Structures are given as C-alpha cells and as structure tokens.
Amino acid sequence: MNVSEYMKKHGITDEKLDALAAPYESGDYASEDGKVYTGSHIDSVGKRRVTVVYSAADTQRVASIARSKGVKPAVIYREALARYLAV
C-alpha cells in the first residue's frame, strides 16, 4: 500500500495532514510526559546510512569476497572502512 492509498483508506486529506503536522513542524505542541525525538531515528541509535558509488568491478570483487566468507557485502565494506579508519 502506498501513501496515497493509505490516506484514502483512512480518510486523510492533504489539508487534514497539513493541519495535523503544523504544530509539530512549528514546535508548538502540547508536551506530554514522553520524550520527544527530533531528527533522524538513525541518529538516536548511533548509526547513519550513507550512499557510496563504487565501480562495477569493485562491487563484483566485494560480492565475491562476501560469498566466499558467507557474509553480506555490507560486512566487507564495513570491515574495509574500519581498517582504513584505524590507520
């Protein structure tokens, strides 16, 4: 289900969504006892997703190494970055 279908299913119009979001976007909302987080949810867990473009040859080499080790390619990229940053 995409956003448009969800909004239609629940009777949410663009105007209603704007009205609901306005207090939070302006910071003018009633605070309850719970903690309010701002920014990316990834920041609160100490991780951030980044997009990096590599050559096809390099990604094929990484995929091959990952297959041989039985891990996902992301593990190989993380290990390589960790080694580079440790220098």
C-alpha positions as CSV (number, residue, x, y, z in Angstrom):
1,M,0.0,0.0,0.0
2,N,1.4,3.4,-0.9
3,V,0.9,6.7,0.9
4,S,-2.0,7.8,-1.3
5,E,-3.8,4.5,-0.8
6,Y,-3.2,4.7,3.0
7,M,-4.5,8.2,3.2
8,K,-7.6,7.4,1.1
9,K,-8.3,4.3,3.2
10,H,-8.2,6.3,6.4
11,G,-9.9,9.4,5.1
12,I,-6.9,11.7,5.4
13,T,-6.8,14.6,3.0
14,D,-3.8,16.7,2.2
15,E,-5.4,19.6,4.1
16,K,-6.0,17.4,7.2
17,L,-2.5,16.1,7.1
18,D,-1.1,19.7,6.9
19,A,-3.3,20.7,9.8
20,L,-2.1,17.7,11.9
21,A,1.5,18.3,11.1
22,A,1.6,22.1,11.6
23,P,2.0,22.1,15.4
24,Y,4.9,19.6,15.2
25,E,6.6,21.4,12.4
26,S,6.4,24.8,14.2
27,G,7.4,23.3,17.6
28,D,4.1,24.5,19.1
29,Y,2.6,21.3,20.5
30,A,1.5,20.2,23.9
31,S,4.2,18.1,25.5
32,E,3.3,15.1,27.5
33,D,5.4,13.0,29.8
34,G,7.1,11.1,27.0
35,K,10.4,12.1,25.4
36,V,10.1,13.7,22.0
37,Y,12.9,12.9,19.5
38,T,13.8,15.2,16.6
39,G,15.9,14.4,13.6
40,S,16.6,11.0,12.1
41,H,15.8,7.9,14.1
42,I,19.2,6.6,13.0
43,D,20.9,9.4,15.0
44,S,19.3,8.1,18.2
45,V,20.8,4.6,17.7
46,G,24.2,6.0,16.7
47,K,24.1,4.9,13.1
48,R,23.6,6.7,9.8
49,R,23.0,5.3,6.3
50,V,25.2,6.7,3.6
51,T,25.2,6.1,-0.2
52,V,28.5,5.5,-1.8
53,V,29.1,4.8,-5.5
54,Y,31.7,2.2,-6.4
55,S,32.8,0.9,-9.8
56,A,31.2,-2.3,-11.0
57,A,34.5,-4.1,-10.9
58,D,34.9,-3.2,-7.2
59,T,31.4,-4.2,-6.2
60,Q,31.8,-7.6,-8.0
61,R,35.1,-8.2,-6.1
62,V,33.3,-7.3,-2.8
63,A,30.4,-9.6,-3.7
64,S,32.8,-12.4,-4.4
65,I,34.7,-12.0,-1.1
66,A,31.4,-11.8,0.8
67,R,30.2,-15.1,-0.9
68,S,33.4,-16.8,0.0
69,K,33.1,-15.7,3.6
70,G,29.4,-16.4,3.8
71,V,28.5,-12.9,4.8
72,K,26.7,-9.9,3.2
73,P,28.7,-7.4,1.1
74,A,27.9,-4.7,3.7
75,V,30.1,-6.6,6.2
76,I,33.1,-6.4,3.7
77,Y,32.5,-2.7,3.2
78,R,32.3,-2.1,7.0
79,E,35.5,-4.1,7.6
80,A,37.4,-2.2,4.9
81,L,36.3,1.1,6.3
82,A,37.2,0.1,9.8
83,R,40.7,-0.9,8.7
84,Y,41.1,2.4,6.8
85,L,39.9,4.5,9.8
86,A,42.2,2.6,12.2
87,V,45.3,3.9,10.4
